[in-house]
Amino acid sequence: METARSSDDEIEPTARDDDTTGDGAPAPPPKAGWRRWVMDTRPLRHRPFRRLWTSTTVTAIGSQLTAVAVPKQIYDITGSSAWVGYASFAGLLPLVVFALWGGVVADRMDRRTLMLVTNVGIAVTSLLFWAQSFAGLDSVAVLMVLLAVQQGFFGMNSPARSASVARLVPADELPAAGALQSTVAQTGMIIGPLLAGALIPVLGLPTLYLVDAVALCITLWAVWRLPALPPLTEGAGGGGRRAGWRDVVDGFRYIAAHRILLMSFLADIIAMVFGMPRALFPQLASHTYAPWGEGFALGLLFAAIPIGAVAGGLLSGTFSRARRHGLMVITAVVAWGVAIAGFGLSPNLWWAVAFLALAGVADMVSMVFRGAILQSAATDDMRGRMQGVFTVVVAGGPRIADLLHGTAGSLVGARAAVAAGGLLVAVSTLGLAAAVPAFRRYTP
């Protein structure tokens, strides 16, 4: 049985009866009536998860300040959007490489220790971002190197953080825990950029980097207070053998051998590659929705999906207790595809925003149950690698979609490309569900 212990009473909830809280108190009775509809907060009863969630909440906003400040500074230096794109790509490669390798490391060492080390690395790079901006270096090369280093540390951190959740909450609360984590992340994507836009004229770019660094200190404290999370089996330590790329390959083989895991990744790839139309937002704002004001329309288009995702998270009580996790993923991805197709067919801005918001709700449901499947269907000694692959899919899928939709939009028009992509998502997902009945029947 999965157990780990910290200095006091912080025993992993998976080792205890589900009718107690993380502090040893009896669990409250299930919510009744309308209260079952709102966010399922059961995982917050467990002190270790509460600390992990707190660290996520703080960094969700702080990291977005840096995410806005870096491209802003690069554009101020170069006056070129192309250089902003180059910088984004410079951060993608280390993110992919270190997420895959970090997943192996997360399976071989104490995940709490790995989170501490990588969070220190992220904090140090945030301080270096502040130092170069405060000193007025105006060097794109320095910014790109710092961005690559920070993304590498994030790639190492993310698998350890995600793989730790199953050790901190009972199995039946994994969807609720995923909803809590995803909701704060999506909220940060809304509040962070808005806050950055308001603070830049008042405080300047250096202060944004500094605020992010200070927020990471709070994160470090929260992670420090987590229980130890060493490998559960002797074999997971690898007998002293260092983590290598052969272990990464073993992770992919593990996915290929487990159809449930493979299907969860394929469903996400289909949804993101065929159905993420963000590359066409500028074209649609400039042409289709120009009567509403190009800037106003563009802002709404980019905000609509995160707003829908947050709304879905706040109402996660409506779905977090579902047992058919595979069916929930299929339903959510099909709903995402239909909503994206509806967006593509909408000549009216408000209908377009409504469909994108519905897509955001569907994306939240999909994220919650895909995450729960990765936590429950994989053994603990493989969870880090599964989360590493998940990080790569989440980071790489939308970038491939940008290329695909941008090309298709120039050939057949933006609205036709979006609608066709959404329909392709729905049809492909239904085809996968028909081909692998075990996935739609999957219950942890």
Disulfide bonds with the S-S distance in Angstrom:
none
